[in-house]
Structure formats: C-alpha cells, structure tokens
Amino acid sequence: MRPFQGLIAMMFVFLIFLSPMQVYAEDSLQTTDQTDQTEQSAEPPPDLPNAGAAILIDAKSGAVLVAKNETERLYPASITKIVTGIIALEQSDPADMVTVSKNARGEDGTRIYLAEGEQKPMLDLIEGMLINSGNDAATAIAEHIDGTKEQFAERMNDFVHKLGAWDTNFVNPSGLPDDNQYTTARDMAKIAQYAMQNEQFRQVVSTKSRPWVGQEWVSKLENHNKLLSSYEGAIGVKNGFTQAAGYTLVSAAERGDTELIGVILKGTTDAGVYKDMTKLLDYGFAHFTSTLYMDVDEKHTFATRDTGKQMEFISATPLWVTIKDGEIPVLAVDSNGTTYVQSSQVYTPSESVATLMPIVPLADQAEVQIASVTKTGTTNTGEQRAESSGWHMGVTITWSIMLVFMLMSGRIMYVRQRKRRFYKYK
C-alpha cells in the first residue's frame, strides 16, 4: 500500500498548491461580473438604427463620447464640401474673382446654376457650395485654386492627412460618387472640429438662407441642414446624399461652454439620420460638460508623475477637458510634458472603454515639447477580460495535465506492484 499512500500524498500536495489559483480565478470572475453589472447600471448611449457609422465628440477637447463603426471606410457624399470650403477660406482670398468654366457649368448633381464665363467672388461660391450644396460651385473653386479637380483633390488629401485623417481619400471636391472617394466617421469628426475653429467657416455653415443673384439664376440659397431650424444650439455643418453613400450628416451644436460635433454615415433615410443625430447630441449634452482647465498662457505647477519633481508649465492654447457631469477632472503631467486626464468611463455600443482624451500641447518656458495624450481610467476592457479568460484556461490545462500525470503514475505503480507479487510467489 505504500505506493498508493505516496500517490495520495502527492495528490494532496497538488491540491494545496492549486487551491489559491482556483480561488484567484473565482475572484477574477466575480470581479468581472461586478464590473459588468456596474457598466450595465450606467445609462447606455442611444440606439442608432439609421446609422451605418457614427461618432460624437467634444469639439474643444476632442474626447470621444459615443462611437459606432467609426473607423469603417464609407462614401462621404456632399460632406466632402466641408474640406473644399475650409481649404478655400484658408488658402485663397475670399475677394478673388472666379471665372466659371464650361466644365464647372455642366457639373452633375445639385447646382446653383452658374453660367459659363460668369464671374463671382470666391466667398459667394463658398456660400453657394456650403449652404446650397452647389457641385458647380465646388468645381469652380477647385479649378480656380489648382487648375483641375484632380490637382485640387491632391491638395485635399494632403490637408486632411495633416489633421490625422489617414482613412480618408478624395478624388473630387464635391462628393460625387467614386470608389476611391471615402472617409470614416472618426476622420470627418476631426476635419469638422478643425474647420469649426475658423470663424468665417462657422458663419457660413450656420447661415439658414441668403439671397442669390446670378447670371442665370436669381433666388435664395437655402441651407439643406434641417437641424439648424429644429435643434436648439445647432450651428452647422453639412449634410449629403447619393445612392452609393446613403444619407450623411455632420452636425455641430453648442450649449453654454459645451460644443459637440456628431457625424453619421450611411444613413438609411433622410428623416432617420436627423432623428439619430438628435439622439446623439441630446445624450452628449445630458451627460458631459466641457471644462476649461487652463486658459491660454496660464501657468500651473505639477508634481510630475514619473519623477515626482515640481515643474511649472504654461499652456500654449486653452486646455479643455470633458468630464461626466458631477465629476472633477484629475490631470497629471510627465516630466516631458505628456498630459493625462482621468475621468469616468465612456460608453460605446460595443463595450465600455476608458475615456480617450486628446489634450492640447503644453510647453514650459524652456520650450520642452509636450506630447498629446492618453487612455486613462480603470475599466474592465476586452483586454482585461481576455486576461481573465486566459487565466481560467491556464487553470483548466494545469488540472488536465495533473489528472493525466496521476493516472499514468497510478498505472505504473499498479504494474510494479503486480510484478512484485508475481516474483514473490513464483
């Protein structure tokens, strides 16, 4: 019986060794369940049945509040004109006289009925393009700046790539269908965020209507963005539609110090995308607030998180943070100037994730380069769930190997015992 006693003792040792592992695994599972219950107790973002892709950001901090398929490449339709408009305002003189070409006059799609050879100030064409969505105006602008639509498209791509919109490509200035003209909700939010910092751009896209006197068309420019008339605080920016793109909409609204930008791509109905956008904006205004943490040129001393040393920084631009209502933001800075903002978790339709806070650069008086930020907070993300799941799998594999080992050991000892008995009585 001694071999069997040894086997039993060995099994007992293994059980003692593994019991803490099993307890830890159970604790991890319990923690996960508790976290899931916490996530479920918070109000989820709105359902968006008419949106193939969507995003809602804070215009001042860039914080992402809601996202759905935000990196999926889709057709933009006429929201393309946001890029054409901001380039025209920044890289040409609004007083320039533009001569309309035959190519521009005969452009497909929505028009403001420009005549071949007609001359208009650049600002008039920008308004005709952004307010009334004139494709002919977009082509006239592109040809005036770069000679051809194709050359202007290269300028557009260089422009948006500098903004970090790497999943966007343009081949024309108006948004007419093309397989190589695409964007994402995330990229369009970045582009709109930048464009809305231009006061003249803001003024144009918030204009509901204005008189138009052209050579062939005397009427009014009517803004196609219905939110300007139906949503409190709406200040822009552009809508679009083609059969390939579906309904697209980029909207901006402000209430108090908070300004939000929403993007919807691949909408199924015109009324549906406005309904979904209203839900997005309502959710943002109801739960989040923009807070000015440091004004421009304001000095602040931080105990740097990597060295613990006290360092003074000065803000190059206003430093805004986005927080969930009722919370106080916690800001930390590394010695190299990287800023971190800790706030509560932000919900997306897929899972709960930590708040993403793009923070504006800071610089101290010695011109130390400050980087942009981070992902903070402690939530039960997919990575943590995978780690917990991996731990459970490790425990299962260990138990399986142990069981096989014990069975083999028992078999070997049984055979040896039989042999001893055989030779003993032989």
C-alpha positions in Angstrom: 0.0 0.0 0.0 3.0 2.3 0.3 3.0 3.4 -3.4 -0.7 4.2 -3.1 -0.1 6.2 0.0 2.6 8.2 -1.8 0.2 8.8 -4.7 -2.4 10.1 -2.3 0.1 12.3 -0.6 1.3 13.7 -4.0 -2.3 14.4 -5.0 -2.9 16.2 -1.7 0.2 18.5 -2.3 -1.0 19.3 -5.8 -4.5 20.2 -4.4 -3.0 22.5 -1.8 -0.8 24.2 -4.5 -3.6 24.8 -6.9 -6.3 25.9 -4.4 -5.0 29.5 -4.3 -5.1 29.6 -8.2 -8.6 28.4 -8.2 -9.7 31.0 -5.6 -7.9 33.7 -7.6 -9.7 32.6 -10.8 -13.1 32.7 -9.0 -12.3 36.1 -7.6 -11.4 37.4 -11.1 -14.7 36.1 -12.4 -16.6 37.6 -9.6 -14.9 41.0 -10.2 -15.7 40.8 -13.8 -19.4 40.1 -13.1 -19.4 43.1 -10.7 -17.8 45.3 -13.3 -20.3 44.2 -15.9 -23.2 45.0 -13.5 -21.7 48.5 -12.9 -21.4 49.0 -16.7 -25.0 47.9 -17.2 -26.3 50.2 -14.5 -25.0 53.3 -16.3 -27.2 54.8 -19.0 -26.1 53.4 -22.4 -25.6 55.5 -25.5 -28.6 55.9 -27.8 -29.6 53.3 -30.3 -28.9 54.5 -33.9 -30.9 52.3 -36.3 -30.3 54.7 -39.3 -26.6 55.0 -38.9 -24.1 52.6 -40.6 -21.4 54.5 -38.7 -21.4 57.4 -36.2 -19.4 59.3 -33.7 -19.9 62.1 -31.2 -17.0 64.2 -29.9 -16.5 67.2 -27.7 -15.3 69.9 -30.1 -13.0 71.5 -27.6 -11.2 68.6 -26.1 -11.7 66.0 -28.9 -13.0 63.5 -26.3 -15.0 60.7 -28.0 -18.3 60.3 -26.2 -20.1 57.8 -28.5 -18.8 55.7 -31.4 -20.2 53.1 -33.8 -18.1 51.7 -36.6 -16.2 54.9 -36.5 -13.2 53.6 -38.5 -15.2 52.0 -41.3 -14.4 53.5 -44.7 -17.6 54.8 -46.3 -18.6 57.2 -49.0 -19.0 60.8 -47.8 -21.3 62.4 -50.5 -21.6 66.2 -50.0 -20.0 66.4 -46.6 -16.8 66.4 -48.8 -17.6 70.1 -49.3 -16.5 70.8 -45.7 -12.9 70.1 -46.8 -13.3 72.2 -50.0 -14.8 75.1 -48.1 -12.1 75.3 -45.3 -9.3 75.0 -47.8 -10.8 77.8 -50.0 -11.2 80.1 -46.9 -7.7 79.4 -45.7 -5.7 79.2 -48.9 -7.4 81.7 -51.2 -8.7 85.3 -50.9 -12.4 85.4 -50.3 -12.5 88.5 -52.5 -10.9 86.7 -55.5 -13.0 86.9 -58.7 -13.5 83.3 -60.0 -14.4 82.7 -63.7 -16.8 79.7 -64.2 -15.6 77.2 -66.8 -17.6 75.1 -69.1 -16.7 72.1 -67.1 -18.0 73.7 -63.9 -21.2 74.9 -65.5 -22.1 71.4 -66.7 -21.2 69.6 -63.4 -23.5 66.8 -62.3 -25.8 66.8 -59.3 -27.0 69.7 -57.2 -26.2 73.1 -58.7 -26.6 76.8 -58.2 -26.9 77.2 -61.9 -23.6 79.1 -62.6 -23.2 80.2 -66.2 -20.1 79.5 -68.3 -17.9 82.6 -68.2 -19.8 84.0 -65.2 -17.6 85.7 -62.6 -18.3 85.5 -58.9 -16.3 86.4 -55.7 -14.7 83.3 -54.1 -16.8 83.9 -50.9 -20.0 83.8 -52.9 -19.1 80.4 -54.4 -18.1 79.1 -50.9 -21.6 80.1 -49.7 -23.3 78.6 -52.7 -21.4 75.4 -52.1 -21.8 75.0 -48.3 -25.3 76.5 -48.0 -27.0 75.3 -51.1 -24.6 72.3 -51.8 -23.7 73.5 -55.4 -21.5 71.0 -57.1 -20.8 73.5 -59.9 -19.5 76.0 -57.2 -17.2 73.3 -55.8 -15.7 72.6 -59.2 -15.3 76.3 -59.9 -13.4 76.7 -56.6 -11.2 73.7 -57.3 -10.3 74.9 -60.8 -9.6 78.4 -59.6 -7.1 77.2 -56.9 -5.4 74.4 -58.7 -6.5 74.3 -62.4 -8.2 71.0 -62.3 -10.4 69.0 -59.9 -7.7 66.2 -59.9 -5.0 68.6 -58.7 -7.2 70.1 -56.1 -8.0 66.6 -54.8 -4.3 66.1 -54.1 -4.4 69.3 -52.1 -7.4 68.0 -50.2 -5.7 64.7 -49.3 -2.5 66.5 -48.1 -4.7 68.8 -46.0 -6.7 66.1 -44.2 -3.7 63.9 -43.7 -2.0 66.7 -41.8 -5.1 66.6 -39.5 -4.6 62.9 -38.8 -7.4 61.8 -41.1 -5.5 58.9 -42.7 -8.5 56.8 -43.6 -9.9 59.5 -46.0 -9.2 59.9 -49.7 -10.7 62.4 -52.2 -10.8 62.4 -56.0 -13.2 65.3 -56.4 -14.2 68.5 -54.5 -18.0 67.9 -54.3 -18.6 64.3 -53.2 -19.9 62.8 -56.4 -19.7 59.0 -56.3 -16.3 57.4 -56.9 -14.9 54.1 -55.5 -11.8 56.0 -54.4 -13.6 58.7 -52.5 -14.1 57.6 -49.0 -13.8 58.6 -45.3 -14.7 57.5 -41.8 -16.9 59.0 -39.1 -13.8 59.5 -37.0 -11.9 61.3 -39.7 -14.8 63.6 -40.6 -15.2 64.5 -36.9 -11.5 65.6 -36.8 -12.0 67.6 -40.1 -15.1 69.3 -38.8 -13.5 70.0 -35.5 -10.7 71.8 -37.3 -13.0 73.6 -39.7 -15.3 74.9 -37.0 -12.4 76.8 -35.4 -12.5 79.2 -38.4 -14.9 82.0 -37.6 -15.8 82.6 -41.3 -16.5 79.0 -41.9 -18.7 78.8 -38.8 -20.7 81.8 -40.1 -21.2 80.3 -43.5 -22.4 76.8 -42.3 -24.7 78.3 -39.7 -26.5 80.5 -42.3 -30.0 79.3 -43.0 -30.6 81.2 -46.2 -29.4 84.3 -48.1 -30.3 86.0 -51.4 -28.6 84.8 -54.6 -28.3 86.9 -57.8 -26.6 85.0 -60.6 -26.4 85.4 -64.3 -28.8 82.6 -64.9 -30.4 82.1 -61.5 -31.9 84.7 -59.2 -33.3 83.1 -56.0 -32.2 82.2 -52.4 -29.5 79.9 -51.1 -31.3 77.5 -48.8 -29.3 75.5 -46.2 -30.2 71.8 -46.6 -29.1 71.1 -43.0 -32.5 70.8 -41.3 -31.0 70.7 -37.8 -30.3 74.5 -38.0 -34.1 75.0 -37.7 -35.1 72.1 -35.5 -32.3 71.7 -32.8 -31.5 74.2 -30.0 -28.0 75.4 -30.3 -27.3 73.9 -33.8 -24.5 75.9 -35.6 -23.7 73.7 -38.7 -22.3 72.0 -40.6 -23.3 69.9 -43.7 -25.4 67.1 -45.0 -25.2 64.9 -48.1 -26.8 62.1 -50.1 -26.0 59.8 -53.0 -27.3 56.4 -53.8 -23.9 54.9 -53.1 -23.3 56.8 -49.8 -26.8 56.9 -48.5 -27.6 59.8 -46.2 -24.6 61.5 -44.5 -24.7 64.3 -41.9 -22.1 66.3 -39.9 -23.6 68.4 -37.2 -22.3 70.9 -34.6 -24.2 72.3 -31.7 -23.3 74.4 -28.6 -24.9 75.0 -25.3 -23.1 77.1 -22.7 -19.4 76.2 -22.8 -20.0 72.8 -24.4 -19.8 72.3 -28.1 -20.4 68.9 -29.7 -19.8 67.5 -33.2 -21.6 64.5 -34.5 -21.1 62.5 -37.7 -23.4 59.9 -39.2 -22.5 58.0 -42.4 -24.5 55.5 -44.4 -27.9 56.6 -43.1 -30.9 54.7 -44.4 -33.4 57.6 -44.5 -33.3 61.4 -44.5 -35.6 61.7 -41.5 -33.8 58.8 -39.8 -30.3 60.4 -39.8 -31.7 63.7 -38.3 -33.5 61.6 -35.6 -30.3 59.7 -34.8 -28.3 62.9 -34.7 -30.7 64.5 -32.3 -30.4 61.5 -30.0 -26.6 61.7 -30.1 -26.5 65.4 -29.3 -29.1 65.1 -26.6 -27.1 62.3 -25.0 -23.9 64.4 -25.1 -25.4 67.5 -23.6 -27.2 65.5 -20.9 -24.2 63.7 -19.6 -21.0 65.6 -20.4 -19.6 69.1 -19.8 -16.6 70.9 -21.2 -14.4 72.5 -18.6 -11.6 75.0 -19.1 -8.8 73.6 -17.0 -6.1 76.0 -18.1 -6.5 79.2 -20.2 -4.0 80.3 -22.8 -0.7 81.4 -21.2 -1.9 80.2 -17.8 0.8 78.8 -15.6 0.4 75.7 -13.5 2.8 73.6 -11.4 2.5 69.9 -11.4 4.3 67.1 -9.5 5.4 65.1 -12.5 4.1 61.6 -12.3 7.4 59.9 -13.4 9.9 61.8 -11.3 7.8 63.4 -8.6 9.5 66.7 -9.1 7.6 70.0 -9.2 7.6 71.6 -12.6 5.9 74.7 -14.0 4.1 74.6 -17.3 2.4 77.2 -19.4 -0.5 76.5 -21.8 0.1 77.4 -25.4 -3.6 77.2 -26.1 -6.7 76.8 -23.9 -6.7 73.4 -22.3 -10.2 71.9 -22.2 -11.2 68.6 -20.6 -14.5 66.7 -21.0 -16.0 65.2 -17.9 -19.1 63.3 -16.9 -21.4 65.7 -15.0 -20.7 65.8 -11.3 -17.1 64.7 -11.6 -13.9 66.6 -11.0 -11.2 66.0 -13.7 -7.7 64.8 -12.5 -4.9 66.0 -14.6 -1.3 64.7 -14.4 1.8 65.6 -16.4 5.0 63.7 -17.1 8.4 65.5 -17.0 8.5 65.5 -20.8 5.1 67.2 -20.8 2.7 64.4 -21.7 -0.6 65.2 -20.2 -3.1 62.7 -18.8 -6.7 63.3 -17.9 -8.5 60.8 -15.7 -12.3 60.8 -15.9 -15.0 58.2 -15.8 -15.6 55.6 -18.5 -17.2 56.5 -21.8 -19.7 54.1 -23.3 -19.7 52.9 -26.9 -22.2 50.4 -28.5 -19.6 47.7 -28.5 -18.2 47.8 -25.0 -17.2 50.0 -22.1 -13.8 51.7 -22.7 -11.6 54.1 -20.9 -12.1 57.8 -21.8 -9.9 58.9 -24.7 -8.8 62.5 -24.0 -6.7 64.2 -26.7 -5.2 67.1 -24.8 -3.7 70.2 -26.5 0.0 70.6 -26.3 1.7 72.4 -23.5 5.1 74.0 -23.3 7.2 75.3 -20.5 9.4 78.3 -20.8 12.4 76.2 -21.9 10.2 75.1 -24.8 10.0 71.5 -23.7 8.0 69.6 -26.3 4.7 68.4 -24.8 3.1 65.3 -26.3 -0.6 64.5 -26.7 -2.3 62.1 -24.5 -3.7 59.1 -23.5 -6.2 56.5 -22.4 -6.9 56.6 -18.7 -9.2 55.1 -16.1 -9.6 51.5 -14.9 -12.4 49.7 -16.6 -13.0 46.0 -17.4 -11.9 46.3 -21.0 -11.7 43.5 -23.6 -8.0 43.1 -22.9 -8.7 42.5 -19.2 -11.5 40.1 -20.0 -9.1 38.2 -22.3 -6.6 38.1 -19.4 -9.2 36.7 -17.0 -10.3 34.2 -19.7 -6.6 33.2 -20.3 -6.2 32.6 -16.5 -9.2 30.2 -16.5 -7.8 28.4 -19.5 -4.4 28.0 -17.7 -6.1 26.5 -14.6 -8.1 24.1 -16.8 -4.9 23.0 -18.7 -3.0 22.5 -15.4 -5.7 20.4 -14.0 -5.9 18.3 -17.1 -2.1 17.7 -17.1 -2.2 16.8 -13.5 -5.0 14.3 -14.0 -3.1 12.6 -16.8 0.1 12.5 -14.7 -1.8 10.9 -11.8 -3.4 8.3 -13.9 -0.1 7.4 -15.5 1.6 7.3 -12.1 -1.1 5.1 -10.7 -0.9 2.7 -13.7 2.9 2.4 -13.4 2.7 1.8 -9.6 0.0 -0.8 -10.2 2.1 -2.7 -12.8 5.1 -2.6 -10.4 3.0 -3.9 -7.6 1.7 -6.8 -9.7 5.3 -7.7 -10.7 6.5 -7.7 -7.1 3.7 -10.1 -6.2 4.4 -12.3 -9.2 8.1 -12.7 -8.4 7.4 -13.1 -4.7 5.1 -16.1 -5.2 6.9 -17.6 -8.2 
